[in-house]
Amino acid sequence: MNNPQRYLITAALPYANGPSHIGHMAGAYLPADIYVRYLRRRKRDVVFICGSDEHGAAITIQAKKENKTPKEIVDKYHAIIKKTFEDFAISFDIYHRTSEPIHHETSQEFFLKLYENNIFEEKENEQYYDEQFNQFLADRYITGTCPVCANPNAYGDQCERCGTSLSPTDLINPISTLSNKAPIKRKTKHWYLPLNKFEEWLKDWIIDGNGRSEEWKKNVMGQCASWLNEGLHPRAITRDLDWGVKVPLPDAEGKVLYVWMDAPIGYISATKQWAIDNNRDWKPYWQHADTKLLHFIGKDNIVFHCLIFPCILKSHGDYILPTNVPANEFMNLEGEKISTSRNWNIQLHEYLNEFPGKEDVMRYVLASNFPETKDSEFTWKDFQAKNNNELVAILGNFMNRVLVLTHKYCDGKIPAENESLLNENYIIEYKKNIRRIINEEYIPAIENYRFRDGMAAMMDVVRLGNKLLTDYEPWKLIKTDVEKTTGVLRICLESMIDIAILCEPYLPFTAKKIFNVLNVKNTNYDFEFCQQRLSTENKIGEAVYLFEKIDDAVIHKKLEELEIIHNRRIEQQNINTPVETKIYTSVKSTIQFDEFAKLDLRTGIIIEAEKIPKTDKLLKLKVDIGFEQRTILSGIAQHFTPSELINKKVTVVVNLAPRIMKGIESNGMILMAEDAKGKLYFIQAEGLKDGGMTVS
């Protein structure tokens, strides 16, 4: 699809059970907004869809915590999330809700279409039931001890300590969160999507790329390959719950669609509502082959958007499949995984209360550190450094200098062009470099979802402007050549328009300020045009500072707040965790340094993982060690699932002699640590970003 007629862009529907934080913004919403703003400036036909995901057990659990109804919960958090997106200028064409009637109707239509096509499997099995509350328990209503890491507070679908995906029956000593009593098992009937029947088609479409027009990101492909190599299984699409989209069958009383099925259909129902609101036809965006459909999500949603939702769309028969799913990894906070339940996050609406007017500062810092192919990290020190050393010192400084000099030497008016200056080699090369950066770096980066690189290219244009000022020194040149001085300022002012255009997808508030101070009324420029024309003699606004420095005291306060949260959590863990006596094996016999020096230890990143048939312990891993990718067999299958190993940072012995196991050659060994209980831990280099670094 080289020239799509239209674009349908979706961003993951956020759960309406709490406010949004920086991890959400960096994972899906800001990358999608940058791409959409870019497309609009290129005059593309694009619709940008999102909305609140308002169903599922997470909503009902939050309702119980706050002693409210599910409706009250979703109304509360939908309003908070929607306003947060508006405050950060996330430019959705519609921000919808899955509680709206049009969504329930659309979801039920999908279910009935697949039901009539005999896609589903109907099964009766045993599920946990709370006798005191007389109801079946959704996964999140069951807690117990994780069988992998012994976390006593693991949920029925996932352990938040070790990240292992679980089923309620995996838990040791399960407890109902409703009654705090052990649930019983009771038979119930549900409908299942037989994902196993789609395996070959998914492998052909995703792995082999048949029918896809774009390459997918390696981290997305790696996770998809891992799931497919493990083997897919039928997945229930209904749940025993009283909050959600009712299953539209006569024998389905008390059952709703599982939230993972109705949530992505929310993209379609939102598009329908947008079409109604704007007197448009929604079908071309979902049903015409010349539409480019893109899902912007975090890595925890890859399985739903790359495997499950495509199976649903294909089973329906009338819908196109996603062209790409440029999923991001996770953003961590000050060395730890962001967690709402542990209060380890930066909530966006609270940030704006503390840093009013600094929406673009956060957009810039997040975009410069997007977890595009691997996990990244937000730190308050980096936030301060990027604001002070880049936004203030480079972008803000260039604009302020140009405005001050224009007022000083041109009476605040746009000066005329200097023809002889335009023919100087320096200026010719200056303009060529701007065009080159825009056409060869900025545009390709955004087109290929490399948004960090796109913003870096934008800042390179700003650096060129600062260099031009420094090299020509108009404050000195004015003494000998007034016309040349004003000509230099004219070029700088035109460069500011270029910068505003390049800024707009990333820093929309900043772009608007630049256009306003230059009194540019028509801002509808495309990126293809460089050095935009300005009307001579037009007055510019007063010199302004686009950004202001952030003091050390402000950052120190934020770090102190996190330290208090961290210390409280450690204290609580110490209270709740019994003291264990650790028993370690004795030290092995002494070796000489020369013997140790023979080991070649390198950092590595696991990019693929799969089980080896007819073995309980071995996993086959593909590890990126920088200079090449290695196949390494590791006996850790009883400790880790293949899917949780993708993008795991490891330390590898790379000069170990190859060994054949189960007919597969293993080239290397991954170092592990083992505690007294036999739990395994990966040995990781602090601050590891890439594979191939030498460990010494």
C-alpha positions in Angstrom: 0.0 0.0 0.0 2.3 2.7 -1.2 -0.3 5.5 -1.7 -3.2 4.9 0.7 -6.3 7.0 0.0 -7.0 7.3 3.7 -5.7 6.5 7.2 -7.5 5.2 10.2 -5.3 5.6 13.3 -6.2 4.1 16.6 -4.6 4.5 20.1 -5.2 1.9 22.7 -8.4 2.5 24.7 -7.4 3.4 28.3 -9.2 1.7 31.1 -11.5 4.1 32.9 -10.5 2.9 36.3 -7.8 5.5 37.1 -6.0 8.5 35.7 -3.4 8.3 32.9 0.3 8.4 33.6 3.5 9.1 31.6 3.9 5.4 30.7 0.5 5.5 28.9 1.4 8.7 27.1 4.8 7.4 26.0 3.5 4.0 25.0 0.6 4.9 22.7 -1.0 8.3 22.7 1.9 10.7 22.0 3.4 8.6 19.2 0.0 8.3 17.6 -0.6 12.1 17.9 2.8 12.9 16.4 2.1 10.7 13.4 -1.5 12.0 12.9 -0.4 15.7 13.1 2.3 14.9 10.6 -0.3 13.3 8.2 -2.7 16.2 8.5 0.1 18.7 7.6 0.8 16.5 4.6 -2.9 16.9 3.6 -3.7 13.3 4.1 -7.3 12.0 4.8 -6.9 10.7 8.4 -9.2 9.9 11.2 -7.8 9.5 14.7 -9.8 7.3 17.1 -9.7 6.6 20.8 -12.0 6.3 23.8 -12.4 5.0 27.3 -12.5 1.2 27.8 -15.3 1.0 30.4 -16.0 -2.7 30.8 -14.4 -5.6 32.6 -13.5 -6.7 36.1 -11.0 -4.0 36.6 -13.8 -1.4 36.6 -16.0 -3.4 39.0 -13.0 -3.9 41.4 -12.3 -0.2 41.4 -16.0 0.5 42.1 -15.8 -1.7 45.1 -12.7 0.0 46.3 -14.3 3.4 46.1 -17.7 2.2 47.2 -19.3 3.4 44.0 -21.2 1.8 41.1 -19.3 0.9 38.0 -21.2 3.6 36.1 -20.0 6.2 38.6 -16.4 5.0 38.3 -16.3 5.2 34.5 -18.0 8.6 34.5 -15.4 9.9 36.9 -12.3 8.6 35.2 -13.6 9.1 31.6 -13.8 12.8 32.4 -10.4 12.9 34.0 -8.7 11.0 31.1 -10.5 13.0 28.4 -9.5 16.3 29.9 -5.9 15.2 30.3 -5.7 14.3 26.6 -7.2 17.6 25.7 -4.8 19.5 28.0 -1.8 17.8 26.3 -3.3 18.5 22.9 -3.7 14.9 21.8 -5.7 15.6 18.7 -8.3 12.8 18.6 -11.1 13.2 16.0 -13.3 11.5 18.6 -12.7 10.3 22.1 -15.6 7.8 22.6 -16.8 5.5 25.3 -17.5 1.7 25.2 -20.5 2.3 27.5 -22.4 4.1 24.6 -25.3 2.2 23.0 -23.7 2.3 19.6 -20.8 0.4 21.0 -23.0 -2.3 22.6 -24.9 -2.7 19.3 -21.7 -2.9 17.2 -20.1 -5.5 19.6 -23.2 -7.6 19.6 -23.5 -7.5 15.8 -19.9 -8.8 15.6 -20.6 -11.6 18.1 -23.7 -12.7 16.2 -21.9 -12.5 12.8 -19.1 -14.8 14.1 -21.7 -17.0 15.8 -23.7 -17.4 12.6 -20.5 -18.2 10.8 -19.9 -21.1 13.2 -16.6 -19.6 14.3 -17.0 -20.1 18.1 -16.7 -23.3 20.1 -19.2 -23.7 23.0 -17.7 -25.3 26.1 -18.7 -26.2 29.6 -16.0 -26.2 32.2 -15.4 -25.5 35.9 -14.6 -22.0 37.1 -14.2 -20.5 40.5 -17.4 -19.5 42.2 -18.0 -17.5 45.4 -20.8 -19.2 47.4 -21.3 -16.2 49.7 -21.8 -13.7 46.9 -23.5 -16.3 44.6 -21.4 -15.4 41.5 -18.6 -16.7 39.3 -15.4 -14.9 39.7 -13.6 -13.0 37.0 -9.8 -13.5 37.0 -9.1 -10.3 38.9 -11.5 -11.3 41.6 -9.2 -14.1 42.6 -5.8 -13.8 44.4 -3.4 -16.4 45.6 0.2 -17.4 45.7 2.1 -17.2 42.4 3.5 -20.6 41.4 6.6 -19.0 39.8 7.8 -16.4 42.3 5.7 -17.2 45.5 4.1 -13.7 45.5 1.2 -14.2 47.9 -0.9 -11.4 46.2 -0.9 -12.6 42.6 -4.0 -12.1 40.5 -5.9 -14.8 38.6 -4.6 -13.5 35.3 -1.1 -12.2 36.1 1.4 -11.9 38.8 2.4 -8.2 39.0 5.7 -9.1 40.8 7.2 -11.4 38.2 4.9 -10.6 35.2 3.9 -14.2 34.6 0.6 -14.7 32.8 -1.6 -17.0 34.8 -4.9 -18.7 35.0 -6.9 -18.7 38.2 -6.3 -22.5 38.5 -2.6 -21.9 38.5 -2.7 -20.0 41.8 -1.8 -21.7 45.1 -4.4 -21.3 47.8 -6.8 -19.1 45.8 -9.0 -16.6 47.6 -12.1 -14.6 46.4 -11.5 -10.9 46.8 -15.3 -10.5 47.5 -15.6 -12.7 50.5 -12.0 -13.4 51.4 -12.8 -17.1 51.4 -11.6 -19.9 49.2 -13.9 -20.2 46.2 -15.3 -23.5 44.9 -15.4 -24.8 41.4 -18.7 -24.8 39.5 -19.6 -25.7 35.9 -20.5 -22.9 33.5 -20.8 -22.5 29.8 -18.8 -20.1 27.6 -18.0 -19.4 24.0 -14.4 -19.6 22.8 -12.5 -18.2 19.8 -10.5 -21.2 18.5 -7.2 -19.3 17.9 -5.5 -22.6 17.2 -7.4 -22.9 13.9 -5.9 -19.5 12.8 -2.3 -20.4 13.5 -1.2 -21.2 10.0 -2.9 -18.1 8.6 -1.3 -15.9 11.3 2.1 -17.4 10.6 1.7 -16.7 6.9 0.4 -13.2 7.4 2.7 -12.1 10.2 5.9 -14.1 10.1 6.1 -14.6 6.3 4.5 -11.2 5.6 2.1 -12.5 2.9 -0.6 -9.9 2.5 1.2 -7.2 4.6 2.5 -4.1 2.8 4.9 -2.9 5.6 7.6 -4.4 7.7 6.7 -4.6 11.4 9.0 -3.6 14.3 11.3 -6.4 15.5 9.9 -6.2 19.1 6.4 -6.7 17.8 7.5 -9.6 15.5 9.4 -11.2 18.3 6.5 -11.3 20.6 4.1 -12.6 17.9 6.6 -15.3 16.9 6.9 -16.3 20.5 3.2 -16.7 21.0 2.9 -18.6 17.7 5.8 -20.9 18.5 4.3 -21.7 21.9 1.0 -22.7 20.1 -2.3 -20.9 20.3 -5.3 -22.2 22.2 -9.0 -21.5 22.2 -9.7 -18.4 24.2 -13.0 -17.6 26.0 -14.8 -14.5 24.6 -17.5 -14.4 27.3 -17.5 -14.0 31.0 -19.9 -14.4 33.9 -20.3 -10.8 34.9 -23.0 -8.2 35.3 -21.1 -5.3 33.8 -20.3 -5.1 30.1 -21.8 -5.9 26.7 -24.5 -8.6 27.1 -24.1 -11.8 25.1 -27.0 -11.6 22.6 -28.2 -15.2 22.9 -31.3 -16.5 24.7 -29.3 -19.0 26.8 -26.6 -16.5 27.9 -28.3 -14.8 30.9 -25.7 -13.2 33.2 -22.9 -13.4 30.6 -21.1 -10.5 28.9 -18.4 -10.3 26.2 -14.9 -10.6 27.6 -13.5 -7.1 27.6 -10.6 -8.0 25.3 -13.1 -8.7 22.6 -15.3 -5.7 22.9 -12.5 -3.2 23.5 -10.9 -3.3 20.0 -14.4 -3.3 18.5 -14.6 0.1 20.3 -12.4 1.5 17.5 -15.1 0.6 15.0 -18.1 1.9 17.1 -16.2 5.2 17.7 -15.6 5.6 14.0 -19.3 5.1 13.4 -20.1 7.8 15.9 -17.5 10.1 14.3 -19.2 9.5 11.0 -22.6 10.3 12.4 -21.3 13.5 14.0 -19.6 14.7 10.9 -22.0 13.5 8.2 -19.4 11.1 6.8 -19.4 7.4 5.8 -17.4 5.2 8.2 -17.2 2.1 6.0 -14.3 3.2 3.7 -12.1 3.6 6.8 -12.7 0.0 7.9 -13.7 -1.9 4.8 -11.8 -0.5 1.8 -8.5 -2.0 0.8 -6.9 1.4 0.1 -7.1 2.4 3.7 -4.1 2.2 6.0 -5.1 1.0 9.4 -2.6 1.5 12.2 -2.9 0.6 15.9 -0.7 2.5 18.3 -0.3 0.5 21.6 2.0 -0.6 24.3 3.6 -4.1 24.3 1.1 -5.5 26.7 -1.5 -5.2 24.0 0.4 -6.8 21.2 -1.3 -10.2 21.5 -4.7 -8.6 21.3 -4.0 -6.3 18.3 -1.7 -8.6 16.3 -3.2 -12.0 16.9 -6.7 -11.9 18.4 -8.3 -8.8 16.8 -7.1 -9.7 13.3 -8.7 -13.2 13.7 -12.0 -11.5 14.7 -11.8 -9.2 11.7 -10.9 -12.0 9.3 -13.7 -14.2 10.7 -16.2 -11.4 10.1 -15.1 -11.1 6.5 -16.0 -7.5 5.7 -13.1 -5.7 7.4 -9.5 -4.8 6.4 -6.6 -5.9 8.6 -4.0 -3.6 10.2 -1.3 -2.4 8.0 1.0 -2.0 11.0 1.0 -2.2 14.8 4.0 0.1 15.8 3.8 -1.0 19.5 6.2 0.5 22.0 7.8 -1.2 24.9 7.5 0.1 28.5 8.8 3.3 30.0 10.1 2.9 33.6 10.4 5.5 36.3 13.6 6.2 38.2 14.9 2.6 37.8 11.6 0.8 38.6 8.6 -0.4 36.6 5.7 2.1 36.6 2.9 0.8 38.7 -0.4 2.5 39.6 -1.1 0.0 42.4 2.2 0.8 44.0 1.8 4.6 43.4 5.0 4.5 41.4 4.0 6.8 38.5 3.7 10.4 37.4 0.0 11.1 36.7 -0.4 13.5 33.9 -3.2 15.6 35.3 -1.1 16.1 38.5 1.9 17.0 36.5 0.0 19.8 34.9 -1.1 21.1 38.2 2.5 21.3 39.4 4.0 22.4 36.0 1.4 24.7 34.5 2.1 25.7 30.9 4.8 23.0 30.5 2.8 20.5 28.3 5.3 20.7 25.6 8.2 20.1 28.0 6.7 16.7 29.0 5.9 16.0 25.3 9.5 16.7 24.4 11.0 14.7 27.2 8.8 11.7 26.5 9.3 11.8 22.7 13.1 12.0 23.1 13.0 8.8 25.2 10.2 6.8 23.5 10.6 3.0 24.3 10.3 2.3 20.5 12.2 -1.0 20.5 13.1 -1.6 24.1 12.2 -0.3 27.5 13.3 3.2 28.3 13.4 5.3 31.5 12.1 8.6 32.7 14.1 10.4 35.4 13.5 13.8 36.8 17.2 14.8 36.3 16.9 14.0 32.6 13.6 15.9 32.5 15.5 18.9 33.9 18.5 18.5 31.6 16.4 18.2 28.5 14.4 21.3 29.4 17.4 23.5 30.4 20.0 22.3 28.0 17.9 21.7 24.9 14.6 23.5 25.0 15.8 26.6 26.8 19.5 26.7 25.6 18.9 25.7 21.9 15.3 26.2 20.7 14.3 29.0 23.1 17.6 30.7 22.8 17.5 30.8 19.0 14.1 32.3 18.8 14.8 34.9 21.5 18.0 36.0 20.0 16.4 36.5 16.5 13.4 38.4 17.9 15.6 40.7 20.1 17.9 41.5 17.2 15.0 42.1 14.8 13.5 44.6 17.2 16.9 46.2 17.8 18.0 46.5 14.2 14.8 46.4 12.2 12.3 48.2 14.5 10.4 44.9 14.9 9.6 44.6 11.2 10.3 41.8 8.8 13.3 43.0 6.8 13.6 42.7 3.0 15.7 40.0 1.4 19.3 40.6 0.5 19.9 39.1 -3.0 23.6 39.1 -2.8 23.5 37.3 0.6 21.3 34.6 -0.9 24.0 33.9 -3.4 26.7 33.4 -0.8 27.9 29.7 -0.6 27.2 29.7 3.2 23.6 30.6 2.7 23.1 28.2 -0.2 24.6 25.4 1.8 22.5 26.4 4.8 19.3 26.1 2.9 20.4 22.8 1.3 21.2 21.4 4.7 17.7 22.3 6.0 16.1 20.7 3.0 18.3 17.6 3.4 17.4 17.2 7.0 13.7 17.6 6.3 13.5 15.3 3.3 16.2 12.7 4.2 15.9 12.5 8.0 12.8 14.1 9.5 10.1 12.8 7.0 11.5 9.3 6.6 11.8 9.0 10.4 8.2 9.8 11.0 6.9 7.8 8.1 8.7 4.8 9.6 7.5 5.4 13.2 11.0 6.5 14.4 9.7 9.5 16.2 12.8 10.0 18.4 14.9 10.4 15.3 12.3 12.8 13.8 12.6 15.1 16.8 16.4 14.9 16.8 16.3 16.0 13.1 14.0 18.9 14.1 16.5 20.0 16.7 19.3 19.8 14.2 17.5 22.4 12.1 17.4 24.6 15.2 21.2 24.0 15.7 21.8 25.2 12.1 20.0 28.4 12.8 22.0 29.0 16.0 25.2 28.3 14.1 24.2 30.8 11.3 23.8 33.5 13.9 27.1 32.7 15.6 29.0 32.6 12.3 27.6 35.9 10.9 27.5 37.7 14.3 24.9 40.3 13.2 25.6 42.3 16.4 29.1 43.0 15.0 28.1 42.9 11.3 25.6 45.8 11.9 28.6 48.2 12.3 29.8 47.6 8.7 26.9 46.2 6.7 23.3 47.0 7.7 21.7 45.4 4.6 23.6 42.2 5.1 22.7 42.2 8.8 19.0 42.6 8.1 19.2 39.9 5.4 20.7 37.5 7.9 17.8 38.2 10.3 15.3 37.7 7.5 16.7 34.2 6.8 16.6 33.4 10.5 13.0 34.5 10.8 12.1 32.3 7.8 13.9 29.5 9.5 11.8 30.0 12.5 8.7 29.2 10.4 10.4 26.0 9.2 11.1 25.2 12.8 7.5 25.9 13.9 6.3 23.5 11.1 8.7 20.8 12.2 7.8 21.4 15.8 4.0 21.2 15.4 3.6 17.4 15.5 5.8 17.2 18.6 5.4 20.6 20.4 2.0 22.1 19.2 1.9 24.8 21.9 5.4 25.9 21.0 4.6 26.0 17.2 1.5 28.1 17.9 3.6 30.6 20.0 6.1 30.9 17.1 3.5 31.5 14.5 1.7 34.1 16.7 4.9 36.1 17.5 5.7 36.2 13.8 2.1 37.2 13.0 1.8 34.3 10.6 -1.9 33.9 9.9 -1.8 31.1 7.3 0.0 28.2 9.1 -1.2 25.5 6.7 2.3 24.8 5.2 3.5 21.4 4.1 7.0 20.0 5.0 8.0 20.0 1.4 8.4 23.8 1.5 11.5 25.2 3.0 12.3 28.8 4.0 8.7 30.0 3.9 8.0 33.5 2.6 7.3 36.4 5.0 5.6 39.6 4.2 8.2 42.4 4.3 7.4 45.3 6.8 5.0 43.1 8.8 5.5 43.8 12.5 6.5 40.9 14.8 5.5 40.5 18.4 7.7 41.3 21.4 10.6 39.0 22.1 9.5 36.1 24.3 11.1 33.1 26.0 9.5 29.9 24.8 10.7 28.0 27.8 12.1 28.7 31.3 14.8 26.9 33.3 13.7 24.4 36.0 15.6 24.9 39.2 17.4 22.1 41.1 15.1 22.6 44.1 12.0 21.6 42.0 13.7 18.4 40.9 15.0 17.7 44.4 11.4 17.9 45.7 10.1 15.4 43.1 12.9 13.0 43.9 12.1 13.3 47.6 8.5 12.5 47.0 9.5 9.3 45.1 11.9 8.3 47.9 9.2 8.6 50.5 6.9 6.3 48.4 9.8 3.9 47.9 10.6 3.8 51.6 7.0 3.3 52.6 6.7 0.3 50.3 9.9 -1.3 51.6 8.6 -0.8 55.2 5.3 -2.4 54.3 7.0 -5.3 52.6 9.2 -5.9 55.6 6.1 -5.9 57.8 4.3 -8.4 55.6 7.2 -10.6 54.6 8.5 -13.1 57.2 12.2 -13.2 57.7 13.8 -16.1 55.8 17.1 -17.7 56.6 19.1 -17.8 53.4 21.3 -20.9 52.8 24.0 -20.7 50.2 26.3 -23.4 48.9 30.0 -23.2 49.8 32.5 -21.4 47.7 34.1 -23.4 44.9 37.9 -24.0 44.8 40.1 -21.0 44.1 41.1 -20.3 40.4 43.8 -18.0 39.0 42.9 -14.7 37.2 44.2 -16.1 33.9 41.6 -18.8 34.1 38.8 -16.4 34.7 40.1 -14.0 31.9 39.5 -16.7 29.4 35.8 -16.1 29.7 34.3 -13.7 27.1 31.2 -12.2 28.7 28.9 -10.0 26.7 25.6 -8.3 27.2 22.7 -9.7 25.2 19.0 -9.2 24.5 16.6 -12.1 23.9 14.6 -11.4 20.7 12.9 -14.8 20.3 12.0 -17.7 22.7 10.2 -20.9 22.2 9.7 -24.3 23.9 11.5 -27.3 22.6 9.1 -30.3 22.1 9.4 -33.3 24.3 11.4 -31.5 27.0 10.2 -29.9 30.2 13.2 -27.7 31.0 14.8 -26.4 27.7 13.9 -23.2 25.9 15.4 -22.3 22.6 16.4 -18.6 22.6 17.7 -16.3 19.9 19.9 -13.7 21.6 21.2 -10.5 20.0 24.8 -10.0 21.3 25.6 -7.0 19.2 27.8 -8.4 16.5 25.5 -11.3 15.7 22.4 -13.2 16.8 23.0 -16.6 18.6 20.8 -19.6 19.2 21.2 -20.6 22.9 19.4 -23.4 24.7 18.7 -22.7 28.4 17.1 -25.0 31.0 14.8 -22.3 32.4 11.4 -23.5 31.0 10.0 -24.2 34.4 10.8 -20.7 35.6 9.9 -18.5 32.6 7.4 -18.6 29.8 8.7 -17.8 26.3 6.5 -14.7 25.9 7.9 -13.0 29.1 11.5 -13.4 27.9 11.2 -11.2 24.8 13.5 -8.1 25.1 14.9 -9.5 28.4 18.5 -8.2 29.0 21.0 -10.9 29.8 24.7 -11.7 30.3 26.1 -14.3 27.9 29.3 -16.4 27.9 30.0 -16.1 24.2 33.2 -18.2 23.8 31.8 -21.4 25.3 32.2 -24.4 23.0 29.0 -25.2 21.0 27.0 -28.1 22.4 24.3 -30.2 20.7 21.1 -30.8 22.7 17.9 -32.3 21.3 19.5 -32.0 17.9 20.0 -28.3 18.2 23.4 -26.6 18.5 23.6 -24.2 21.4 26.2 -21.4 21.0 26.7 -19.8 24.4 25.4 -19.8 28.0 23.2 -17.3 29.7 24.3 -16.5 33.3 21.7 -16.9 36.0 21.5 -16.4 39.8 19.6 -18.8 42.1 18.3 -18.0 45.5 17.8 -20.4 48.4 14.4 -21.4 47.2 15.6 -22.2 43.8 14.2 -19.2 42.0 16.3 -18.0 39.0 17.3 -14.4 38.2 19.0 -13.0 35.1 22.4 -11.4 35.6 21.9 -7.9 34.0 24.3 -5.1 33.4 23.2 -1.8 35.1 22.0 0.7 32.5 22.1 -1.9 29.7 20.8 -0.6 26.4 22.3 -2.7 23.7 23.7 -6.2 23.2 27.4 -6.8 22.6 28.9 -4.7 25.4 31.9 -6.4 27.1 31.5 -7.5 30.7 34.7 -7.2 32.6 
